[in-house]
Amino acid sequence: MNTKDLLKKVRKIEIKTRRLSDHIFGGEYHSTFKGRGMTFSEVRQYQFGDDVRNIDWNVTARYNEPYIKVFEEERELTMMLVADVSGSEFFGTDKQFKNEIVTEVAATLAFSAMQNNDKIGLILFTDEIELFIPPKKGKSHVLRIIRELLEFEPKSKKTDLSQAIKYLSNVMKKKAIVFVLSDFITDGYEQTMKIAGNKHDITGIRIYDQREESIPSLGIVEMEDEETGELMLVNTSSKKIRNNYASYYNERVAYFKETFNRSGAGVIDVRTDESYVKKLLGYFKRRG
């Protein structure tokens, strides 16, 4: 993709997702993901109705009249976007590939966080950490994240979510809001999720295509594994083969939901031909 085309794409995504975050998600994001707690702001004279538990006894003794401590919500948060860029993300049978939906969802979340003056960071992963952008504030930083999501070319096509979660835990020492965007057609990440879930507020957003759920009966078909590049002839007329595939796929989905739920994390399912706006908004409202 040349620079001109890239800038056009970034601008198009910015216009669409910025509008969503401005008019729909800004308030919902704020009410769903509150600050880390209350931080001391100032001391002022006691007024009728104030909570006596907040009286500052040292200042009260000094001035011989009651003063109270005033606290305010510590709003500044850090959002980490952890996006799967393995080979299976470059698949789609309707209007968009999975990786395009990943980019739009990530951009919408990033602009929503930007409205609240929060920091936003990015981890791109396959079976290794492909890119880490440390959390920062500002529009130019969000646009950089969108550019990387659009044009980044990973070294690997395979997937290892456990490595990504482990890396997240190592680089993020303080609690963060984390969105993991993937199709989650993998396993082996239960233990790392358990550790990360105790530290961070994590949500898994599973982005999938309806054609991945089952194999239609089409006779002998040549198929390519997006993550290994392996070509194979598959007899899709075989009911056993279709059932085995459906069983494998459903097991991966169940593993994702059970693992995230056990870790105290949230889950959202977004199909490529569905509105991710409704899914995100519904999730925020349930949590808010």
C-alpha positions as CSV (number, residue, x, y, z in Angstrom):
1,M,0.0,0.0,0.0
2,N,1.5,3.3,-1.0
3,T,1.6,6.4,1.3
4,K,-1.3,8.1,-0.5
5,D,-3.6,5.1,-0.3
6,L,-2.6,4.5,3.3
7,L,-3.5,8.1,4.3
8,K,-6.8,7.8,2.5
9,K,-7.6,4.6,4.4
10,V,-6.6,6.1,7.7
11,R,-8.7,9.2,7.1
12,K,-11.7,7.1,6.1
13,I,-11.5,4.9,9.3
14,E,-10.9,8.1,11.4
15,I,-14.0,9.7,10.1
16,K,-16.2,6.6,10.7
17,T,-14.9,5.6,14.1
18,R,-14.4,9.1,15.4
19,R,-18.1,9.8,14.8
20,L,-19.0,6.6,16.6
21,S,-16.8,7.4,19.6
22,D,-18.0,11.0,19.8
23,H,-21.8,10.3,19.6
24,I,-22.2,6.8,21.0
25,F,-19.3,5.4,23.0
26,G,-17.8,8.4,24.7
27,G,-20.2,8.5,27.7
28,E,-20.6,4.7,27.8
29,Y,-16.9,4.2,28.0
30,H,-16.5,6.8,30.7
31,S,-19.3,5.2,32.9
32,T,-18.1,1.6,32.2
33,F,-14.4,2.1,32.9
34,K,-14.0,4.4,35.9
35,G,-10.8,5.6,37.4
36,R,-8.6,3.7,39.7
37,G,-10.2,5.2,42.8
38,M,-10.3,8.5,44.7
39,T,-7.4,10.8,45.0
40,F,-6.9,13.7,47.4
41,S,-7.7,17.1,45.9
42,E,-7.8,19.8,48.6
43,V,-8.8,20.8,52.1
44,R,-11.8,23.2,52.7
45,Q,-14.0,24.3,55.6
46,Y,-16.6,21.9,56.8
47,Q,-20.1,22.5,55.5
48,F,-23.4,21.2,56.8
49,G,-24.0,17.7,55.3
50,D,-20.3,16.9,54.7
51,D,-19.2,13.4,55.7
52,V,-17.6,13.7,59.2
53,R,-15.3,10.8,58.3
54,N,-13.5,13.1,55.9
55,I,-12.5,15.7,58.6
56,D,-8.8,16.5,58.5
57,W,-8.1,16.6,62.3
58,N,-4.6,18.1,61.9
59,V,-5.9,21.1,59.9
60,T,-9.0,21.4,62.2
61,A,-6.7,21.6,65.3
62,R,-4.5,24.2,63.7
63,Y,-7.4,26.6,62.8
64,N,-9.7,25.6,65.6
65,E,-12.6,25.0,63.2
66,P,-13.5,21.9,61.2
67,Y,-11.9,21.3,57.8
68,I,-12.5,18.3,55.5
69,K,-10.5,16.5,52.9
70,V,-11.9,16.7,49.4
71,F,-11.4,13.8,47.0
72,E,-12.0,13.4,43.3
73,E,-12.1,10.4,41.0
74,E,-8.7,9.6,39.5
75,R,-9.9,9.5,35.9
76,E,-6.7,8.9,34.0
77,L,-6.5,5.3,32.7
78,T,-4.4,3.3,30.3
79,M,-6.0,1.3,27.5
80,M,-4.0,-1.5,25.9
81,L,-5.2,-3.0,22.5
82,V,-3.8,-6.5,22.0
83,A,-4.5,-7.4,18.4
84,D,-4.0,-10.7,16.6
85,V,-2.3,-10.3,13.2
86,S,-1.8,-14.0,12.4
87,G,-2.8,-15.5,9.0
88,S,-6.3,-16.5,10.1
89,E,-7.3,-12.8,10.5
90,F,-7.0,-12.3,6.7
91,F,-10.2,-14.1,6.0
92,G,-13.7,-13.0,5.2
93,T,-16.5,-14.1,2.9
94,D,-18.9,-11.2,3.2
95,K,-18.0,-7.5,3.0
96,Q,-14.9,-7.3,5.1
97,F,-12.0,-9.4,6.3
98,K,-11.6,-10.1,10.0
99,N,-8.5,-7.9,10.3
100,E,-10.5,-4.9,8.8
101,I,-13.1,-5.3,11.6
102,V,-10.3,-5.6,14.2
103,T,-8.9,-2.2,12.9
104,E,-12.3,-0.5,13.1
105,V,-13.2,-1.8,16.5
106,A,-9.7,-0.9,17.8
107,A,-10.0,2.6,16.4
108,T,-13.4,3.2,17.9
109,L,-12.2,2.1,21.3
110,A,-9.0,4.2,21.0
111,F,-10.9,7.4,20.1
112,S,-13.3,6.7,23.0
113,A,-10.4,6.5,25.4
114,M,-8.8,9.6,23.9
115,Q,-12.0,11.6,24.7
116,N,-11.4,10.7,28.4
117,N,-7.7,11.8,28.2
118,D,-6.6,8.2,28.7
119,K,-3.3,6.7,27.4
120,I,-3.6,4.1,24.6
121,G,-1.0,1.4,23.7
122,L,-0.9,-1.4,21.2
123,I,0.5,-4.9,21.0
124,L,0.4,-6.8,17.7
125,F,1.0,-10.5,18.0
126,T,1.2,-13.8,16.1
127,D,3.1,-16.6,17.8
128,E,5.6,-13.9,18.8
129,I,5.3,-10.2,19.7
130,E,5.3,-8.4,16.3
131,L,5.0,-4.8,17.6
132,F,4.7,-2.9,20.9
133,I,3.7,0.8,21.0
134,P,3.9,2.1,24.5
135,P,0.8,3.9,25.9
136,K,0.6,7.7,25.1
137,K,-2.1,10.3,24.7
138,G,-3.3,12.3,21.8
139,K,-4.9,12.2,18.3
140,S,-1.6,11.8,16.4
141,H,-0.8,8.7,18.6
142,V,-4.2,7.2,17.9
143,L,-3.7,7.8,14.1
144,R,-0.3,6.0,14.4
145,I,-2.0,3.0,16.0
146,I,-4.5,2.9,13.1
147,R,-1.7,3.1,10.5
148,E,0.1,0.2,12.1
149,L,-3.1,-1.9,12.2
150,L,-3.7,-1.2,8.5
151,E,-0.2,-1.7,7.0
152,F,1.8,-3.8,9.4
153,E,3.2,-6.9,7.8
154,P,3.9,-9.6,10.4
155,K,6.9,-11.9,10.2
156,S,4.8,-15.0,11.2
157,K,1.4,-16.3,10.4
158,K,0.9,-18.5,13.4
159,T,-0.8,-17.8,16.7
160,D,0.2,-17.9,20.3
161,L,-2.1,-15.9,22.6
162,S,-0.3,-17.0,25.7
163,Q,2.9,-15.2,24.6
164,A,0.9,-12.0,24.0
165,I,-0.8,-12.1,27.4
166,K,2.5,-12.9,29.1
167,Y,4.2,-9.9,27.4
168,L,1.3,-7.7,28.4
169,S,1.8,-8.7,32.1
170,N,5.5,-7.9,31.9
171,V,5.3,-4.5,30.3
172,M,2.2,-3.2,32.1
173,K,3.1,-2.9,35.8
174,K,-0.1,-0.9,36.7
175,K,-3.7,-1.9,36.1
176,A,-4.9,-1.3,32.6
177,I,-8.1,-1.6,30.5
178,V,-7.2,-4.4,28.0
179,F,-9.1,-5.4,24.8
180,V,-7.8,-8.5,23.2
181,L,-9.0,-8.7,19.5
182,S,-8.7,-12.1,17.9
183,D,-10.7,-15.0,16.4
184,F,-9.3,-17.1,19.3
185,I,-8.9,-20.2,17.2
186,T,-6.2,-21.4,19.5
187,D,-5.8,-22.6,23.1
188,G,-3.1,-23.0,25.8
189,Y,-3.6,-19.6,27.4
190,E,-5.6,-20.5,30.5
191,Q,-2.8,-20.0,33.0
192,T,-1.5,-16.7,31.6
193,M,-5.0,-15.3,31.4
194,K,-5.7,-16.3,35.1
195,I,-2.6,-14.2,36.1
196,A,-3.4,-11.3,33.9
197,G,-7.1,-11.2,34.8
198,N,-6.1,-10.7,38.5
199,K,-4.2,-7.5,37.5
200,H,-6.0,-6.0,34.6
201,D,-9.6,-5.3,33.4
202,I,-9.6,-7.5,30.3
203,T,-12.2,-8.0,27.6
204,G,-11.8,-10.5,24.7
205,I,-13.5,-9.5,21.5
206,R,-13.9,-12.5,19.2
207,I,-14.1,-11.5,15.6
208,Y,-15.2,-14.3,13.3
209,D,-16.8,-15.1,10.0
210,Q,-19.9,-17.2,9.7
211,R,-18.3,-19.5,7.1
212,E,-15.7,-20.6,9.7
213,E,-18.3,-22.2,11.9
214,S,-18.9,-25.2,9.6
215,I,-17.8,-26.7,6.2
216,P,-20.5,-26.9,3.5
217,S,-20.8,-30.1,1.4
218,L,-19.0,-29.1,-1.8
219,G,-17.2,-32.4,-2.8
220,I,-13.4,-32.5,-3.0
221,V,-12.0,-29.0,-2.3
222,E,-8.4,-27.8,-2.1
223,M,-8.0,-25.8,1.1
224,E,-5.1,-23.7,2.4
225,D,-4.2,-23.3,6.1
226,E,-3.8,-19.5,6.5
227,E,-1.3,-20.0,9.3
228,T,0.9,-22.7,7.9
229,G,0.4,-22.2,4.1
230,E,-0.2,-26.0,3.8
231,L,-2.5,-27.0,0.9
232,M,-4.7,-30.1,1.3
233,L,-7.5,-31.8,-0.6
234,V,-10.6,-32.1,1.7
235,N,-13.6,-34.3,1.0
236,T,-16.3,-31.9,2.2
237,S,-19.0,-34.5,1.3
238,S,-17.8,-36.6,4.2
239,K,-20.1,-36.0,7.2
240,K,-17.4,-37.2,9.6
241,I,-15.0,-34.6,8.3
242,R,-17.6,-31.8,8.6
243,N,-18.5,-33.0,12.1
244,N,-14.9,-33.2,13.2
245,Y,-14.2,-29.6,11.9
246,A,-17.4,-28.3,13.6
247,S,-16.4,-30.0,16.9
248,Y,-12.8,-28.6,16.7
249,Y,-14.1,-25.0,16.1
250,N,-16.8,-25.2,18.8
251,E,-14.2,-26.5,21.3
252,R,-12.0,-23.4,20.6
253,V,-14.9,-21.0,21.1
254,A,-16.0,-22.7,24.3
255,Y,-12.4,-22.7,25.6
256,F,-12.2,-18.9,24.9
257,K,-15.4,-18.1,26.7
258,E,-14.7,-20.4,29.7
259,T,-11.1,-19.2,30.1
260,F,-12.0,-15.5,30.0
261,N,-15.0,-15.9,32.3
262,R,-13.0,-17.9,34.9
263,S,-10.3,-15.1,34.8
264,G,-12.9,-12.5,35.5
265,A,-12.7,-11.1,32.0
266,G,-15.5,-10.0,29.7
267,V,-16.3,-11.5,26.3
268,I,-17.9,-10.0,23.1
269,D,-18.7,-12.0,19.9
270,V,-18.6,-10.0,16.7
271,R,-19.4,-11.6,13.3
272,T,-18.0,-9.9,10.2
273,D,-21.5,-9.4,8.7
274,E,-22.9,-8.0,12.0
275,S,-22.8,-4.5,13.5
276,Y,-20.0,-4.3,16.0
277,V,-21.5,-1.0,17.2
278,K,-24.5,-2.8,18.8
279,K,-22.3,-5.4,20.3
280,L,-19.9,-2.9,21.9
281,L,-22.7,-0.6,23.1
282,G,-24.7,-3.6,24.6
283,Y,-21.5,-4.7,26.4
284,F,-20.8,-1.2,27.8
285,K,-24.4,-0.8,29.0
286,R,-24.4,-4.2,30.8
287,R,-21.2,-3.4,32.6
288,G,-21.9,0.3,33.3
